[in-house]
Amino acid sequence: MQKVVLFGECMLELRQAPNNLMFRSFAGDVFNTAVYQKRAFAQQSVSFMSALGKDVISQELMQNCQQEGIETALIRHSAHHNPGIYLVQTDEHGERSFLYWRENSAARQMMKLLDEEVRQQVCSADLFFFSGISLAILALEDRAVFWQFLSEVQAAGVNIAFDPNYRARLWTSPEDARQQFALAFAASSIVLPGIDDFATLYGLHDLKDVVTFCQPFNIQELVIKNGPNSVFCCTPEGEFSLPITPVKNVVDTTSAGDSFNGVFIGARLAAYDLKQAIQLAASAAGLVIQHPGAIVPNENFTAVINEQKLVFEHQAN
């Protein structure tokens, strides 16, 4: 069984509906990735590494993980901190705006709560995934602990996957983010950015410029989500671009990249080739943005994924 550890934050999501009702659920970029990977590839072991509190919301979040089949043995609990909260609102085009209450969230204490059991379990995994948001929420004094931990994980032979997922408001400065991302790129064999990450942080708008920027790093699979029209992939063996059919009925773009990441990672671990993994991941993202909220109903999601898997099986036969 393939074992994946995903490192990040999960928060209480509040979503305002047009009739001013408020819906609540749980979400966070890496958590969303874990949910969609497990739904698409139930046979894989998917562990969420994070920190929560000892409050009622934390207990509900743990139950939610278990309902989704996500392993919780790597979640630690703070006696003095609770999960973060955010409010998401969407306009008529499906674009989002957010309000956050996360400055004191338990997830920011993750490295202070790191213990030997967590180290050993992560070092026995097949893949470790983290994001720019995972880095951004760490306290400055905890960064060195994270990078030492990641070097141990890498030395144990675990593949490292990274999505920059740059959010300017979480960083003290763009230069701070660039310094941390350079360490992440250097450690990662799989990098899954959106083109907007490079445009916003580095001023790179062209795919070729992004590839040139990444060449000094030992990235084996650079998979760039190039907006609604294509996904560009670059490996040591070559590069290619896969067109994506744009979705006409965009309801909420929340978690589009997260669902892509989870399904792509799961597909690669399940021995799908790169093009199949990208096609499956793009199908997942296309479905997700047609529903409100970060986590869509499971029956809708698995139906689309299973249908695409059957197409691959017929193509193989």
Residue frames as qw, qx, qy, qz and C-alpha x, y, z in Angstrom:
[[0.000, 0.887, 0.462, 0.000, 0.00, 0.00, 0.00],
 [0.385, 0.460, -0.033, 0.799, 1.34, 3.41, -0.97],
 [0.406, -0.689, -0.445, 0.402, 1.65, 5.80, 1.97],
 [0.254, 0.587, 0.114, 0.761, 1.40, 9.58, 1.59],
 [0.344, -0.580, -0.447, 0.588, 1.80, 12.22, 4.30],
 [0.164, 0.698, 0.289, 0.635, 0.35, 15.68, 3.66],
 [0.438, -0.324, -0.398, 0.738, 1.56, 18.51, 5.90],
 [0.013, 0.387, 0.225, 0.894, -0.57, 21.60, 6.44],
 [0.174, 0.089, 0.487, -0.851, -3.54, 23.29, 8.03],
 [0.157, -0.480, -0.783, -0.364, -7.26, 22.60, 8.16],
 [0.087, 0.002, 0.296, -0.951, -9.69, 25.30, 9.22],
 [0.267, 0.555, 0.720, -0.319, -13.36, 25.75, 9.87],
 [0.100, 0.132, 0.495, 0.853, -14.84, 27.02, 6.59],
 [0.249, 0.591, 0.534, -0.551, -17.84, 29.36, 6.71],
 [0.179, 0.144, 0.633, 0.740, -19.50, 29.87, 3.33],
 [0.278, 0.413, 0.324, -0.804, -22.11, 32.57, 2.80],
 [0.316, 0.398, 0.808, 0.299, -24.97, 31.56, 0.50],
 [0.030, 0.349, 0.339, 0.873, -26.98, 34.05, -1.61],
 [0.463, -0.659, -0.453, -0.384, -29.88, 33.91, 0.87],
 [0.126, -0.709, 0.415, -0.556, -27.48, 34.92, 3.68],
 [0.940, -0.331, 0.014, -0.083, -27.49, 31.45, 5.21],
 [0.009, -0.752, 0.656, -0.055, -24.10, 30.35, 6.50],
 [0.975, 0.046, -0.211, -0.050, -22.79, 26.87, 5.72],
 [0.327, -0.751, 0.571, -0.059, -19.95, 25.36, 7.73],
 [0.975, 0.172, -0.120, 0.072, -17.45, 22.69, 6.78],
 [0.603, -0.631, 0.335, 0.354, -13.73, 21.99, 7.06],
 [0.733, 0.636, 0.065, 0.233, -11.09, 22.93, 4.50],
 [0.316, -0.802, 0.389, 0.325, -7.51, 24.04, 3.89],
 [0.520, 0.639, -0.452, -0.342, -5.34, 23.62, 0.80],
 [0.153, 0.372, -0.915, 0.030, -3.37, 20.56, 1.92],
 [0.444, 0.108, 0.764, -0.455, -6.35, 19.03, 3.72],
 [0.688, 0.506, 0.054, -0.518, -8.40, 19.38, 0.53],
 [0.416, 0.544, -0.700, -0.202, -5.62, 17.64, -1.39],
 [0.132, -0.187, 0.941, -0.250, -5.70, 14.77, 1.11],
 [0.599, 0.289, 0.518, -0.538, -9.48, 14.40, 0.83],
 [0.686, 0.569, -0.155, -0.427, -9.48, 14.25, -2.95],
 [0.250, 0.478, -0.839, -0.067, -6.55, 11.86, -3.12],
 [0.276, -0.046, 0.899, -0.336, -8.24, 9.44, -0.73],
 [0.655, 0.411, 0.334, -0.539, -11.56, 9.65, -2.55],
 [0.611, 0.606, -0.377, -0.342, -9.92, 8.96, -5.91],
 [0.592, 0.327, -0.728, 0.116, -7.59, 6.22, -4.64],
 [0.719, -0.557, 0.064, -0.411, -9.19, 4.64, -1.60],
 [0.961, -0.065, -0.197, 0.186, -6.56, 1.89, -1.46],
 [0.476, 0.470, -0.327, 0.667, -3.80, 4.37, -0.67],
 [0.522, -0.577, -0.453, 0.436, -2.86, 5.35, 2.89],
 [0.164, 0.680, 0.092, 0.709, -3.35, 9.11, 3.21],
 [0.530, -0.506, -0.464, 0.498, -2.15, 10.75, 6.44],
 [0.041, 0.883, 0.106, 0.455, -2.73, 14.36, 7.44],
 [0.609, -0.168, -0.363, 0.685, 0.10, 15.87, 9.48],
 [0.069, -0.679, -0.122, -0.721, -1.08, 18.91, 11.40],
 [0.186, -0.105, -0.683, 0.698, -1.97, 20.34, 14.80],
 [0.350, -0.608, -0.480, -0.526, -5.39, 20.98, 16.31],
 [0.252, -0.473, 0.440, -0.721, -6.71, 22.02, 19.68],
 [0.094, -0.119, -0.955, 0.256, -8.65, 20.10, 22.30],
 [0.364, 0.207, 0.227, -0.879, -11.90, 21.93, 21.65],
 [0.661, 0.365, 0.579, -0.309, -15.20, 20.77, 20.18],
 [0.570, 0.738, -0.171, -0.318, -14.36, 22.02, 16.67],
 [0.070, 0.582, -0.805, -0.091, -11.07, 20.09, 16.74],
 [0.473, -0.002, 0.858, -0.202, -12.96, 16.95, 17.75],
 [0.676, 0.580, 0.304, -0.339, -15.40, 17.45, 14.87],
 [0.378, 0.757, -0.465, -0.260, -12.51, 17.95, 12.48],
 [0.196, -0.363, 0.911, -0.015, -10.91, 14.69, 13.64],
 [0.600, 0.286, 0.697, -0.268, -14.21, 12.92, 13.02],
 [0.574, 0.734, -0.030, -0.360, -14.41, 14.49, 9.57],
 [0.124, 0.624, -0.750, -0.181, -10.94, 13.15, 8.73],
 [0.353, -0.095, 0.923, -0.122, -11.97, 9.69, 9.83],
 [0.636, 0.514, 0.443, -0.367, -15.18, 9.85, 7.77],
 [0.514, 0.765, -0.278, -0.273, -13.07, 10.68, 4.72],
 [0.982, 0.071, -0.034, 0.170, -10.71, 7.79, 5.45],
 [0.338, 0.758, -0.360, 0.427, -7.77, 10.09, 6.24],
 [0.748, -0.201, -0.485, 0.405, -5.29, 8.81, 8.83],
 [0.219, -0.904, -0.014, -0.367, -5.05, 11.06, 11.91],
 [0.855, -0.360, -0.162, 0.336, -2.12, 9.47, 13.79],
 [0.557, 0.143, -0.018, 0.818, 0.16, 12.37, 12.76],
 [0.161, -0.758, -0.176, -0.607, -2.12, 15.08, 14.15],
 [0.422, -0.121, -0.592, 0.676, -0.95, 16.58, 17.42],
 [0.261, -0.801, -0.481, -0.244, -3.05, 18.63, 19.84],
 [0.225, 0.327, -0.308, 0.864, -2.28, 21.94, 21.53],
 [0.273, -0.535, -0.713, 0.362, -3.78, 22.72, 24.91],
 [0.116, -0.594, -0.202, 0.770, -3.77, 26.48, 24.22],
 [0.153, 0.326, -0.421, -0.833, -4.69, 26.88, 20.54],
 [0.633, 0.401, 0.583, -0.313, -7.72, 26.12, 18.39],
 [0.541, 0.318, 0.589, 0.509, -8.24, 25.68, 14.62],
 [0.018, -0.211, 0.164, 0.964, -8.32, 28.71, 12.37],
 [0.389, 0.627, 0.631, -0.239, -11.54, 29.98, 10.77],
 [0.091, -0.181, 0.374, 0.905, -12.23, 31.57, 7.41],
 [0.480, 0.605, 0.454, -0.444, -15.21, 33.03, 5.59],
 [0.271, -0.044, 0.661, 0.698, -15.42, 32.59, 1.82],
 [0.446, 0.650, 0.325, -0.522, -17.69, 34.59, -0.46],
 [0.444, 0.080, 0.672, 0.587, -18.01, 34.13, -4.24],
 [0.276, 0.445, -0.057, -0.850, -19.16, 36.54, -6.93],
 [0.779, 0.423, 0.190, -0.422, -21.27, 35.77, -10.00],
 [0.591, 0.619, -0.504, -0.113, -18.15, 34.56, -11.88],
 [0.950, -0.166, -0.247, 0.094, -17.15, 32.06, -9.20],
 [0.437, 0.479, -0.418, 0.636, -14.22, 34.18, -7.98],
 [0.650, -0.529, -0.509, 0.197, -13.57, 34.12, -4.26],
 [0.026, 0.688, -0.321, 0.650, -12.85, 36.58, -1.49],
 [0.713, -0.246, -0.611, 0.239, -11.78, 35.53, 2.00],
 [0.289, -0.766, 0.289, -0.497, -11.71, 36.73, 5.58],
 [0.732, 0.068, -0.634, 0.242, -9.39, 34.79, 7.92],
 [0.507, -0.728, 0.294, -0.355, -9.07, 34.33, 11.68],
 [0.962, 0.079, -0.222, 0.139, -5.98, 32.13, 11.93],
 [0.171, 0.792, -0.437, 0.392, -3.23, 34.16, 13.64],
 [0.382, -0.485, 0.678, -0.399, -3.36, 31.95, 16.75],
 [0.905, 0.087, -0.215, -0.358, -4.31, 28.68, 15.07],
 [0.820, -0.393, 0.415, 0.014, -3.03, 25.40, 16.43],
 [0.873, 0.421, 0.114, 0.221, -1.55, 24.54, 13.03],
 [0.234, 0.876, -0.301, 0.295, 1.07, 27.25, 13.54],
 [0.502, -0.646, 0.536, -0.208, 2.41, 25.15, 16.42],
 [0.964, 0.195, -0.134, -0.123, 3.02, 22.03, 14.32],
 [0.633, 0.475, -0.498, 0.355, 6.81, 22.02, 14.54],
 [0.219, -0.529, 0.555, -0.603, 6.79, 22.73, 18.29],
 [0.817, -0.149, 0.350, -0.433, 4.67, 19.60, 18.73],
 [0.730, 0.437, -0.512, -0.117, 6.83, 17.43, 16.46],
 [0.668, -0.504, 0.522, -0.164, 7.88, 14.20, 18.19],
 [0.158, -0.411, 0.860, 0.257, 9.90, 11.08, 17.37],
 [0.527, 0.308, 0.785, -0.107, 6.84, 9.01, 16.50],
 [0.489, 0.804, 0.148, -0.303, 5.85, 11.51, 13.81],
 [0.058, 0.735, -0.591, -0.328, 9.42, 11.65, 12.47],
 [0.337, -0.183, 0.915, 0.125, 9.59, 7.87, 12.13],
 [0.545, 0.500, 0.652, -0.167, 6.20, 7.52, 10.50],
 [0.396, 0.851, -0.060, -0.340, 6.87, 10.24, 7.95],
 [0.032, -0.644, 0.714, 0.273, 10.28, 8.75, 7.12],
 [0.410, 0.025, 0.909, 0.067, 8.54, 5.46, 6.24],
 [0.542, 0.641, 0.320, -0.439, 6.19, 7.11, 3.72],
 [0.658, 0.328, 0.486, 0.472, 6.41, 6.96, -0.06],
 [0.238, 0.546, 0.231, 0.769, 5.67, 10.65, -0.54],
 [0.245, -0.566, -0.433, 0.657, 5.52, 13.83, 1.57],
 [0.190, 0.634, 0.429, 0.614, 3.48, 16.78, 0.29],
 [0.231, -0.622, -0.359, 0.657, 3.46, 20.39, 1.52],
 [0.310, 0.782, 0.388, 0.376, 2.58, 23.81, 0.13],
 [0.258, 0.426, -0.130, 0.857, 3.58, 27.44, 0.30],
 [0.513, -0.632, -0.078, -0.575, 0.77, 27.95, 2.79],
 [0.889, -0.327, -0.271, 0.173, 2.22, 25.17, 4.97],
 [0.606, 0.109, -0.192, 0.764, 5.45, 27.20, 5.07],
 [0.003, -0.567, -0.063, -0.821, 3.84, 30.61, 5.44],
 [0.612, -0.661, -0.176, -0.397, 1.94, 29.81, 8.62],
 [0.811, -0.190, -0.358, 0.422, 5.01, 28.49, 10.47],
 [0.334, -0.928, 0.033, 0.163, 6.48, 30.78, 13.09],
 [0.395, 0.820, -0.403, 0.096, 9.83, 32.23, 12.04],
 [0.291, -0.610, 0.709, -0.201, 11.61, 30.40, 14.85],
 [0.806, 0.003, 0.563, -0.181, 10.18, 27.07, 13.66],
 [0.681, 0.658, -0.211, -0.240, 11.41, 27.21, 10.08],
 [0.139, 0.611, -0.778, 0.039, 14.83, 25.77, 10.83],
 [0.520, -0.101, 0.794, -0.297, 13.15, 22.83, 12.59],
 [0.783, 0.467, 0.238, -0.334, 10.98, 22.21, 9.52],
 [0.553, 0.704, -0.427, -0.132, 13.89, 22.24, 7.07],
 [0.113, -0.465, 0.863, -0.159, 15.93, 19.91, 9.28],
 [0.662, 0.126, 0.647, -0.356, 12.93, 17.61, 9.51],
 [0.745, 0.598, 0.008, -0.295, 12.46, 17.70, 5.72],
 [0.289, 0.668, -0.684, -0.056, 16.13, 16.86, 5.13],
 [0.368, -0.225, 0.871, -0.237, 15.70, 13.79, 7.35],
 [0.738, 0.379, 0.424, -0.364, 12.60, 12.78, 5.39],
 [0.594, 0.715, -0.296, -0.220, 14.42, 13.23, 2.09],
 [0.031, 0.575, -0.815, 0.062, 17.45, 11.27, 3.35],
 [0.566, -0.027, 0.768, -0.297, 15.11, 8.40, 4.23],
 [0.159, 0.036, 0.843, 0.512, 14.21, 8.10, 0.54],
 [0.254, 0.657, 0.641, -0.305, 10.77, 9.73, 0.68],
 [0.286, 0.439, 0.437, 0.731, 9.73, 11.63, -2.46],
 [0.073, -0.493, -0.346, 0.795, 8.92, 15.28, -1.80],
 [0.178, 0.580, 0.595, 0.527, 6.09, 17.11, -3.59],
 [0.169, -0.433, -0.268, 0.844, 5.45, 20.86, -3.32],
 [0.178, 0.742, 0.513, 0.394, 2.80, 23.32, -4.51],
 [0.275, 0.153, -0.189, 0.930, 3.94, 26.95, -4.04],
 [0.241, -0.726, -0.631, -0.130, 0.34, 28.18, -3.64],
 [0.327, 0.061, -0.210, 0.919, 1.61, 31.70, -2.99],
 [0.217, -0.834, -0.487, -0.143, -0.62, 33.91, -0.83],
 [0.332, 0.540, -0.194, 0.749, 1.01, 37.31, -0.37],
 [0.442, -0.707, 0.032, -0.551, -0.94, 38.23, 2.77],
 [0.917, -0.387, -0.094, 0.033, 0.65, 35.33, 4.69],
 [0.780, 0.107, -0.097, 0.609, 4.24, 36.48, 4.11],
 [0.326, -0.732, -0.108, 0.588, 6.20, 39.34, 5.61],
 [0.169, 0.717, -0.329, -0.591, 7.53, 40.18, 2.12],
 [0.859, 0.461, -0.129, -0.180, 7.86, 38.66, -1.37],
 [0.335, 0.635, -0.674, 0.176, 11.57, 38.19, -0.75],
 [0.467, -0.316, 0.717, -0.409, 10.81, 36.15, 2.37],
 [0.873, 0.238, 0.294, -0.307, 8.58, 33.85, 0.29],
 [0.676, 0.642, -0.359, -0.048, 11.18, 33.58, -2.49],
 [0.003, 0.584, -0.770, 0.255, 13.86, 32.49, 0.00],
 [0.612, -0.106, 0.691, -0.371, 11.64, 29.79, 1.48],
 [0.844, 0.443, 0.104, -0.284, 10.42, 28.61, -1.92],
 [0.420, 0.678, -0.603, -0.020, 14.01, 28.22, -3.13],
 [0.245, -0.349, 0.861, -0.278, 14.59, 25.73, -0.31],
 [0.735, 0.206, 0.503, -0.405, 11.35, 23.95, -1.20],
 [0.720, 0.615, -0.213, -0.240, 12.22, 23.71, -4.91],
 [0.194, 0.617, -0.758, 0.084, 15.65, 22.33, -4.02],
 [0.374, -0.198, 0.839, -0.344, 14.13, 19.60, -1.85],
 [0.711, 0.312, 0.405, -0.483, 11.27, 18.56, -4.14],
 [0.296, -0.070, 0.832, 0.464, 11.18, 16.01, -6.95],
 [0.086, 0.593, 0.725, 0.339, 7.58, 16.94, -7.87],
 [0.030, -0.296, -0.197, 0.934, 6.45, 20.57, -8.11],
 [0.109, 0.561, 0.790, 0.220, 2.82, 21.47, -8.88],
 [0.057, -0.358, -0.179, 0.914, 2.48, 25.25, -9.27],
 [0.390, 0.793, 0.467, -0.043, -0.14, 27.37, -10.93],
 [0.514, 0.457, 0.154, 0.710, 1.21, 29.80, -13.52],
 [0.198, -0.890, -0.136, -0.387, -0.16, 32.61, -11.33],
 [0.747, -0.602, -0.011, 0.283, 2.29, 31.68, -8.55],
 [0.652, -0.039, 0.219, 0.724, 5.25, 32.52, -10.77],
 [0.180, 0.684, 0.318, 0.631, 3.57, 35.54, -12.33],
 [0.392, -0.880, -0.161, -0.215, 2.79, 37.13, -8.98],
 [0.711, -0.646, 0.120, 0.251, 5.97, 36.27, -7.06],
 [0.624, -0.253, 0.415, 0.612, 8.64, 36.26, -9.80],
 [0.285, 0.692, -0.131, -0.651, 7.09, 38.27, -12.65],
 [0.087, -0.198, 0.879, 0.426, 7.26, 35.23, -14.93],
 [0.637, 0.323, 0.226, -0.662, 4.21, 34.95, -17.17],
 [0.669, 0.457, -0.479, -0.337, 5.56, 32.67, -19.89],
 [0.976, -0.189, 0.079, -0.079, 5.81, 28.90, -19.45],
 [0.790, 0.406, -0.231, 0.397, 9.27, 28.79, -21.02],
 [0.038, 0.689, -0.388, 0.611, 10.53, 31.35, -18.50],
 [0.752, -0.474, 0.259, -0.378, 9.15, 29.25, -15.64],
 [0.988, 0.082, -0.047, 0.123, 10.88, 26.14, -16.98],
 [0.524, 0.578, -0.316, 0.540, 14.17, 28.06, -17.28],
 [0.331, -0.678, 0.341, -0.561, 13.76, 29.32, -13.72],
 [0.877, -0.325, 0.237, -0.262, 13.27, 25.75, -12.44],
 [0.827, 0.431, -0.352, 0.082, 16.14, 24.14, -14.39],
 [0.156, 0.594, -0.660, 0.432, 18.80, 24.58, -11.65],
 [0.599, -0.288, 0.553, -0.502, 16.69, 22.46, -9.30],
 [0.030, 0.150, -0.975, -0.161, 16.50, 18.67, -9.44],
 [0.615, 0.213, 0.347, -0.675, 12.78, 18.62, -10.19],
 [0.261, -0.021, 0.924, 0.279, 11.73, 15.37, -11.87],
 [0.073, 0.581, 0.753, 0.300, 8.12, 16.34, -12.60],
 [0.013, 0.260, 0.143, -0.955, 7.24, 20.01, -13.02],
 [0.057, 0.533, 0.801, 0.268, 3.49, 20.21, -13.66],
 [0.020, -0.147, -0.109, 0.983, 2.23, 23.75, -14.26],
 [0.195, 0.649, 0.726, -0.118, -1.50, 24.49, -14.08],
 [0.200, -0.024, 0.292, 0.935, -1.74, 27.04, -16.89],
 [0.389, 0.145, 0.078, -0.906, -5.18, 28.48, -16.20],
 [0.732, 0.217, 0.452, -0.461, -8.34, 26.94, -17.68],
 [0.677, 0.602, -0.242, -0.349, -6.82, 26.00, -21.04],
 [0.779, 0.373, -0.491, 0.112, -3.87, 23.66, -20.48],
 [0.727, -0.633, 0.253, 0.075, -1.47, 21.88, -18.15],
 [0.511, 0.722, -0.457, 0.095, 2.23, 21.99, -19.02],
 [0.895, -0.406, 0.173, 0.064, 4.57, 19.22, -17.89],
 [0.389, 0.761, -0.504, 0.122, 8.36, 19.21, -17.93],
 [0.904, -0.370, 0.207, 0.060, 10.54, 16.21, -16.98],
 [0.342, -0.599, 0.590, 0.420, 14.19, 15.27, -17.66],
 [0.515, 0.168, 0.779, 0.316, 12.89, 13.22, -20.61],
 [0.112, 0.331, 0.520, 0.779, 11.05, 16.11, -22.28],
 [0.172, 0.288, 0.395, -0.855, 8.03, 18.38, -22.06],
 [0.034, -0.383, -0.777, -0.499, 4.47, 18.52, -23.33],
 [0.275, 0.043, 0.244, -0.929, 1.26, 20.51, -22.98],
 [0.012, 0.369, 0.925, 0.085, -2.17, 18.98, -22.54],
 [0.235, -0.302, -0.201, -0.902, -5.21, 21.09, -23.50],
 [0.037, 0.287, 0.818, -0.498, -8.03, 21.31, -20.97],
 [0.089, -0.568, -0.627, -0.526, -11.67, 21.81, -21.90],
 [0.052, -0.194, 0.328, -0.923, -12.79, 24.97, -20.09],
 [0.053, -0.461, -0.848, 0.255, -15.72, 24.62, -17.71],
 [0.050, -0.506, -0.382, -0.771, -18.69, 26.79, -18.72],
 [0.540, -0.706, -0.294, -0.353, -20.61, 26.67, -15.45],
 [0.452, 0.195, -0.556, 0.670, -18.04, 27.93, -12.93],
 [0.511, -0.738, -0.384, -0.215, -19.65, 28.19, -9.50],
 [0.501, -0.832, 0.236, -0.023, -16.69, 28.36, -7.10],
 [0.647, 0.588, -0.455, 0.170, -12.99, 28.03, -7.95],
 [0.476, -0.638, 0.528, -0.295, -12.09, 27.13, -4.37],
 [0.707, -0.276, 0.650, -0.039, -9.95, 23.98, -4.23],
 [0.790, 0.582, -0.104, -0.164, -9.49, 23.57, -8.00],
 [0.361, 0.668, -0.630, 0.161, -5.70, 23.30, -7.63],
 [0.427, -0.394, 0.721, -0.377, -5.99, 21.25, -4.44],
 [0.875, 0.172, 0.359, -0.277, -8.18, 18.61, -6.08],
 [0.685, 0.652, -0.325, -0.016, -5.83, 18.52, -9.07],
 [0.032, 0.642, -0.720, 0.260, -2.87, 17.92, -6.75],
 [0.624, -0.228, 0.652, -0.366, -4.53, 15.14, -4.78],
 [0.896, 0.335, 0.221, -0.189, -5.70, 13.19, -7.82],
 [0.542, 0.723, -0.425, 0.051, -2.42, 13.70, -9.67],
 [0.154, -0.569, 0.759, -0.276, -0.35, 12.44, -6.73],
 [0.746, -0.038, 0.581, -0.323, -2.63, 9.46, -6.24],
 [0.838, 0.520, 0.008, -0.166, -2.58, 8.62, -9.93],
 [0.370, 0.710, -0.589, 0.109, 1.21, 8.71, -10.15],
 [0.350, -0.397, 0.787, -0.316, 1.51, 6.45, -7.10],
 [0.792, 0.193, 0.495, -0.301, -1.01, 4.12, -8.75],
 [0.503, -0.145, 0.681, 0.512, 1.31, 3.86, -11.78],
 [0.479, 0.804, 0.348, -0.048, -0.73, 6.00, -14.17],
 [0.592, 0.200, 0.164, 0.763, 1.51, 7.66, -16.75],
 [0.163, -0.263, -0.160, 0.937, 1.96, 11.43, -16.68],
 [0.231, -0.116, -0.420, -0.870, -0.63, 12.24, -19.31],
 [0.485, -0.438, -0.729, -0.206, -3.25, 10.00, -17.71],
 [0.398, -0.421, -0.537, 0.613, -2.51, 11.46, -14.27],
 [0.022, -0.152, 0.023, 0.988, -2.93, 14.99, -15.61],
 [0.350, -0.238, -0.588, -0.690, -6.13, 14.14, -17.46],
 [0.495, -0.471, -0.726, 0.074, -7.62, 12.51, -14.38],
 [0.316, -0.375, -0.373, 0.787, -6.56, 15.42, -12.17],
 [0.085, 0.013, -0.231, -0.969, -7.98, 17.97, -14.61],
 [0.417, -0.392, -0.699, -0.429, -11.29, 16.10, -14.69],
 [0.452, -0.492, -0.624, 0.405, -11.41, 16.32, -10.89],
 [0.175, -0.280, -0.130, 0.935, -10.66, 20.05, -10.86],
 [0.193, -0.159, -0.489, -0.836, -13.26, 20.68, -13.57],
 [0.455, -0.507, -0.714, -0.160, -15.90, 19.00, -11.46],
 [0.419, -0.418, -0.498, 0.634, -14.93, 20.74, -8.22],
 [0.070, -0.148, 0.007, 0.987, -15.30, 24.26, -9.62],
 [0.335, -0.314, -0.572, -0.680, -18.89, 23.50, -10.61],
 [0.577, -0.574, -0.580, 0.017, -19.88, 23.15, -6.93],
 [0.194, -0.858, 0.160, -0.448, -19.80, 25.58, -3.99],
 [0.702, -0.639, 0.300, -0.093, -17.21, 25.12, -1.26],
 [0.004, 0.667, -0.736, -0.116, -13.83, 23.42, -1.11],
 [0.200, -0.089, 0.976, -0.019, -15.11, 19.85, -0.69],
 [0.551, 0.056, -0.366, -0.747, -17.79, 18.68, -3.13],
 [0.858, -0.123, 0.281, -0.413, -20.27, 15.84, -2.49],
 [0.394, -0.399, 0.809, 0.175, -18.43, 12.54, -2.64],
 [0.675, 0.342, 0.653, -0.018, -20.88, 10.75, -4.93],
 [0.471, 0.869, 0.011, -0.151, -20.45, 13.42, -7.63],
 [0.051, -0.797, 0.583, 0.150, -16.68, 13.30, -7.36],
 [0.495, -0.243, 0.830, 0.083, -16.16, 9.54, -7.38],
 [0.704, 0.527, 0.461, -0.118, -18.57, 9.10, -10.29],
 [0.409, 0.881, -0.203, -0.125, -16.48, 11.40, -12.50],
 [0.176, -0.662, 0.726, 0.062, -13.18, 9.83, -11.41],
 [0.633, -0.014, 0.774, -0.034, -14.39, 6.27, -11.91],
 [0.681, 0.675, 0.247, -0.144, -15.76, 7.12, -15.34],
 [0.270, 0.857, -0.429, -0.096, -12.37, 8.51, -16.40],
 [0.400, -0.446, 0.801, -0.001, -10.59, 5.46, -15.01],
 [0.748, 0.295, 0.587, -0.089, -12.83, 3.22, -17.13],
 [0.544, 0.824, -0.091, -0.133, -11.87, 5.23, -20.21],
 [0.028, -0.731, 0.681, 0.047, -8.20, 4.55, -19.48],
 [0.600, -0.136, 0.784, -0.082, -8.91, 0.85, -19.00],
 [0.741, 0.561, 0.352, -0.116, -10.69, 0.64, -22.37],
 [0.348, 0.871, -0.332, -0.103, -7.83, 2.47, -24.03],
 [0.276, -0.558, 0.782, 0.004, -5.36, -0.04, -22.57],
 [0.621, 0.124, 0.772, -0.050, -7.45, -2.95, -23.95]]
